[in-house]
Amino acid sequence: MRPDPTRERRWRPTGLGVRGGSGRHGQPPRGLVVALLLACATLITLDYHGGTDSPVEPVRRVMGEVYGPAEVGVASALRPVVSIPNWLRSHDSMRDEIDDLEAENAQLRQEVNTAGYDRNKLAEYDGLTAAAGNLGYALVPARVVALGASQSFSSTVTIDAGSRAGVRPDMTVVNNDGLVGRVLRVTRTTATVLLVIDADSVVGGRVGESMEIGMLHGRGVIGDEGRLDLDLIDSSVVPRRGDTVVTWGSESGAPYVSGVPVGRIETVFSNVRDGSQRAVIAPFVDFGALDLVGIVVPSGTDSDRAVVEADGSIQ
């Protein structure tokens, strides 16, 4: 049976229906798009030229009042999440900065705590250099590393210079204030020094301008009460209070070289029975605070450390 042409025309889509309906493939009609674009352009123009008197301003105000609180709420809710990367970067940066500041503060505190010690060390080295020039002897610098008794002596110290530094037994030991003692025994890297205040120490001394000689004996006391007793050879000589006592000196400069300051006469006692005089000497050296000392050595001594020559130069 042949199809009815009339029915075929009823259901076949026409070209007019395609163009005038929803558009090809669901696109809006071209006329509607053009109208919307013209409306948008008109609103933009009116809003731009109108300012606060723009006809769009009431609509914008209403939209702001409606959607503004919602925008604020959403922004507040998202702000912690959005700011996490910045917080992490800031936290790391602040942590590094705090670590740097703590390290700098620790260094500054250490410098403040050791400032006095460093100044004292520098002053001692300067004083030892000056002492070498004043005494006219070359000195090997050394530091006191221990204090205590040795053998039959009660007042000794150990220094960090030994035979490798050119140190030998019976060498004179001084510091920037005066006579410290003499070397008792030596190892390769250390030496034991007998202090002049030891009870068994005996040192020849000369008094002031008179050049009168006598023998200095230690009392074995370290500290402010540490003193030496001077017995003059000529009992008729009365030493004066305040006179300086220096070393008399030994043959070949061992164990004591001459001219090293020992102390100052503090008190003089006279023995009526035999007419002798005894003077009490306050030593120049503070034996309770010994640190840097110098061992008197021949000029040009081969040493494992710098030697301060008599002219102040360093060998």
C-alpha positions as CSV (number, residue, x, y, z in Angstrom):
1,M,0.0,0.0,0.0
2,R,1.3,3.4,-0.9
3,P,1.6,6.0,1.9
4,D,-0.8,8.8,2.0
5,P,1.1,12.0,0.8
6,T,-1.2,14.1,3.1
7,R,-0.1,12.3,6.2
8,E,3.6,12.5,5.3
9,R,3.4,16.3,5.0
10,R,1.9,16.5,8.6
11,W,4.8,14.9,10.5
12,R,7.8,16.0,8.4
13,P,9.8,18.9,10.1
14,T,9.8,22.0,8.0
15,G,12.7,24.4,7.6
16,L,10.7,27.2,9.2
17,G,10.2,25.0,12.4
18,V,14.0,24.4,12.7
19,R,14.9,28.1,12.4
20,G,12.0,29.5,14.4
21,G,12.1,26.9,17.3
22,S,14.8,26.3,19.8
23,G,17.4,26.8,17.1
24,R,19.7,24.4,15.4
25,H,21.3,21.9,17.9
26,G,19.6,23.8,20.9
27,Q,21.1,27.2,20.2
28,P,19.1,30.4,21.1
29,P,17.6,32.4,18.3
30,R,20.0,34.9,16.8
31,G,17.5,37.8,17.4
32,L,17.4,37.0,21.1
33,V,21.2,37.1,21.4
34,V,21.3,40.4,19.6
35,A,18.6,41.9,21.9
36,L,20.4,40.7,25.0
37,L,23.7,42.2,23.9
38,L,22.0,45.5,23.1
39,A,20.4,45.5,26.5
40,C,23.7,44.8,28.3
41,A,25.4,47.6,26.3
42,T,22.6,50.0,27.2
43,L,22.8,49.1,31.0
44,I,26.6,49.5,31.0
45,T,26.3,52.9,29.3
46,L,23.7,54.1,31.7
47,D,25.6,52.8,34.7
48,Y,28.9,54.4,33.6
49,H,27.5,57.8,32.9
50,G,25.0,57.8,35.8
51,G,27.4,57.2,38.7
52,T,25.5,57.1,42.0
53,D,22.4,58.3,40.1
54,S,22.6,55.3,37.9
55,P,19.2,53.6,37.3
56,V,21.0,50.4,38.0
57,E,22.2,51.5,41.5
58,P,19.0,50.5,43.3
59,V,19.2,47.0,41.8
60,R,22.9,46.8,42.8
61,R,22.1,47.8,46.3
62,V,19.4,45.2,46.7
63,M,21.7,42.5,45.3
64,G,24.5,43.6,47.7
65,E,22.1,43.5,50.7
66,V,20.9,40.0,49.7
67,Y,24.2,38.4,48.7
68,G,26.6,40.5,50.8
69,P,26.2,38.6,54.1
70,A,26.5,35.3,52.2
71,E,29.8,36.4,50.6
72,V,31.1,37.5,53.9
73,G,30.2,34.2,55.5
74,V,31.8,32.2,52.7
75,A,34.9,34.3,52.8
76,S,35.2,33.9,56.6
77,A,34.8,30.2,56.3
78,L,37.3,29.8,53.5
79,R,39.9,32.2,54.9
80,P,41.6,29.7,57.3
81,V,41.8,27.1,54.5
82,V,43.1,29.6,51.9
83,S,45.7,31.1,54.3
84,I,47.2,27.7,55.3
85,P,50.0,27.8,52.6
86,N,50.9,31.4,53.7
87,W,50.8,30.4,57.3
88,L,53.1,27.5,56.7
89,R,55.6,29.7,54.8
90,S,55.4,32.4,57.5
91,H,55.9,29.8,60.2
92,D,59.0,28.3,58.6
93,S,60.4,31.8,58.0
94,M,59.7,32.8,61.6
95,R,61.2,29.6,62.9
96,D,64.4,30.2,60.9
97,E,64.6,33.8,62.1
98,I,64.0,32.7,65.7
99,D,66.8,30.1,65.4
100,D,69.2,32.7,64.0
101,L,68.3,35.2,66.8
102,E,68.8,32.5,69.5
103,A,72.2,31.5,68.0
104,E,73.2,35.2,67.9
105,N,72.1,35.8,71.5
106,A,74.0,32.7,72.6
107,Q,77.1,34.0,70.9
108,L,76.7,37.4,72.4
109,R,76.2,36.0,75.9
110,Q,79.3,33.9,75.5
111,E,81.3,36.9,74.4
112,V,80.0,38.9,77.4
113,N,80.8,36.0,79.8
114,T,84.3,35.6,78.4
115,A,85.1,39.2,77.8
116,G,86.9,39.7,81.1
117,Y,88.9,36.4,80.6
118,D,89.9,37.4,77.1
119,R,91.0,40.9,78.3
120,N,93.1,39.3,81.0
121,K,94.7,36.9,78.6
122,L,95.6,39.7,76.2
123,A,97.0,41.8,79.2
124,E,99.0,38.8,80.3
125,Y,100.6,38.3,76.9
126,D,101.4,42.0,76.6
127,G,102.8,42.0,80.2
128,L,105.0,38.9,79.4
129,T,106.3,40.6,76.3
130,A,107.1,43.7,78.4
131,A,108.7,41.6,81.1
132,A,111.0,40.0,78.6
133,G,112.2,43.4,77.6
134,N,112.5,44.7,81.2
135,L,114.4,41.7,82.4
136,G,116.5,41.3,79.3
137,Y,115.8,37.6,79.0
138,A,114.1,35.4,76.4
139,L,110.9,33.7,77.6
140,V,109.0,30.6,76.6
141,P,105.3,31.3,77.4
142,A,103.3,28.5,79.2
143,R,100.0,28.1,81.0
144,V,99.4,26.7,84.5
145,V,97.3,23.6,84.1
146,A,97.4,22.1,87.6
147,L,98.2,23.2,91.2
148,G,99.3,20.8,93.9
149,A,102.0,19.1,95.9
150,S,105.0,17.4,94.3
151,Q,107.5,15.1,95.9
152,S,108.4,16.7,99.3
153,F,107.2,20.1,98.2
154,S,103.8,21.4,99.0
155,S,103.5,24.4,96.7
156,T,104.0,23.5,93.1
157,V,102.2,24.0,89.8
158,T,102.2,22.1,86.5
159,I,102.7,24.0,83.2
160,D,102.0,23.0,79.6
161,A,105.5,23.4,78.4
162,G,108.2,20.7,78.5
163,S,111.4,19.6,76.9
164,R,109.9,20.1,73.4
165,A,109.5,23.7,74.2
166,G,113.1,24.1,75.3
167,V,112.4,23.9,79.1
168,R,115.0,22.3,81.4
169,P,115.2,21.7,85.2
170,D,116.5,24.6,87.3
171,M,115.2,27.3,84.9
172,T,113.6,30.5,86.3
173,V,109.9,31.0,86.0
174,V,108.3,34.5,86.0
175,N,105.1,36.2,85.0
176,N,104.4,39.8,84.2
177,D,104.4,40.7,88.0
178,G,107.6,39.1,89.0
179,L,109.2,35.8,90.2
180,V,107.1,32.7,90.3
181,G,109.6,29.9,91.0
182,R,111.9,27.4,89.4
183,V,111.5,24.3,87.2
184,L,111.8,21.1,89.2
185,R,111.4,18.4,86.6
186,V,110.3,18.2,83.0
187,T,108.5,15.8,80.6
188,R,108.2,16.2,76.9
189,T,105.1,18.3,77.2
190,T,104.8,19.5,80.8
191,A,107.0,20.7,83.6
192,T,106.6,21.0,87.4
193,V,107.4,24.4,88.9
194,L,108.3,25.0,92.6
195,L,106.8,28.2,93.8
196,V,108.9,30.6,95.8
197,I,106.3,30.6,98.6
198,D,107.0,26.9,99.3
199,A,108.2,26.3,102.8
200,D,111.4,24.6,101.5
201,S,112.1,27.2,98.9
202,V,115.2,29.4,99.3
203,V,116.0,32.3,97.0
204,G,118.8,34.8,97.2
205,G,117.6,38.4,97.1
206,R,118.8,42.0,97.1
207,V,117.2,44.9,98.9
208,G,116.4,48.2,97.1
209,E,119.1,50.7,96.3
210,S,121.4,49.4,99.1
211,M,121.9,46.1,97.2
212,E,122.2,44.3,100.5
213,I,121.8,40.6,100.1
214,G,119.9,38.1,102.1
215,M,118.0,34.8,101.8
216,L,114.3,34.6,101.0
217,H,112.3,31.7,102.6
218,G,108.7,30.8,101.8
219,R,106.0,30.1,104.3
220,G,104.0,27.6,102.2
221,V,100.9,29.8,102.2
222,I,99.0,30.7,99.0
223,G,96.7,33.7,98.8
224,D,96.5,37.1,100.4
225,E,98.3,35.8,103.5
226,G,101.2,34.3,101.5
227,R,104.4,36.0,102.6
228,L,108.2,35.5,102.3
229,D,110.8,36.1,105.1
230,L,114.1,37.8,104.2
231,D,117.2,37.3,106.4
232,L,119.9,39.7,105.6
233,I,123.5,38.5,105.5
234,D,124.7,41.7,107.2
235,S,122.8,41.8,110.5
236,S,123.7,45.4,111.1
237,V,121.7,46.6,108.1
238,V,118.1,47.7,108.8
239,P,116.0,47.3,105.6
240,R,113.4,50.0,105.0
241,R,109.7,49.3,104.7
242,G,108.5,49.7,101.1
243,D,111.9,48.7,99.6
244,T,111.7,46.4,96.6
245,V,113.5,43.0,96.7
246,V,114.8,41.4,93.5
247,T,116.6,38.1,92.9
248,W,120.3,38.0,93.7
249,G,121.0,35.5,90.9
250,S,122.7,32.1,90.8
251,E,125.8,31.0,89.0
252,S,125.1,30.6,85.3
253,G,121.6,31.8,86.0
254,A,120.4,28.5,87.4
255,P,118.1,28.1,89.2
256,Y,117.5,31.8,89.4
257,V,118.6,34.6,87.1
258,S,119.3,38.0,88.7
259,G,117.2,41.1,88.8
260,V,113.7,39.6,88.8
261,P,111.3,41.5,91.1
262,V,110.2,39.3,94.1
263,G,108.2,41.6,96.4
264,R,108.1,44.6,98.6
265,I,109.2,44.9,102.3
266,E,106.1,45.0,104.4
267,T,107.4,44.7,108.0
268,V,110.8,44.6,109.6
269,F,111.6,42.8,112.9
270,S,114.7,43.2,114.9
271,N,116.2,40.5,117.2
272,V,117.5,42.3,120.2
273,R,119.5,39.3,121.4
274,D,121.7,38.9,118.4
275,G,121.0,42.2,116.6
276,S,119.8,40.5,113.4
277,Q,117.1,41.9,111.2
278,R,114.2,40.0,109.5
279,A,112.0,41.5,106.9
280,V,108.5,40.2,105.8
281,I,108.1,40.4,102.1
282,A,104.7,40.7,100.3
283,P,105.3,39.0,96.9
284,F,104.3,40.8,93.7
285,V,102.8,37.6,92.2
286,D,99.3,36.5,93.0
287,F,99.9,32.8,93.4
288,G,96.3,32.0,93.8
289,A,95.5,33.3,90.3
290,L,98.5,32.0,88.3
291,D,97.8,31.5,84.6
292,L,100.3,32.6,82.0
293,V,104.0,32.3,83.0
294,G,107.3,32.6,81.2
295,I,110.3,30.3,81.5
296,V,113.6,32.1,81.1
297,V,115.6,30.4,78.3
298,P,118.7,31.3,76.3
299,S,118.1,33.5,73.3
300,G,117.5,31.5,70.1
301,T,116.2,28.4,72.0
302,D,114.7,25.8,69.7
303,S,111.1,25.5,70.9
304,D,107.8,24.0,69.7
305,R,106.2,27.3,70.3
306,A,106.9,31.0,69.8
307,V,109.7,32.4,72.0
308,V,109.5,36.0,73.3
309,E,112.9,37.5,72.8
310,A,114.4,40.1,75.1
311,D,113.8,42.8,72.5
312,G,110.1,42.0,72.4
313,S,110.3,40.2,69.1
314,I,108.7,36.8,68.6
315,Q,110.9,34.0,67.4
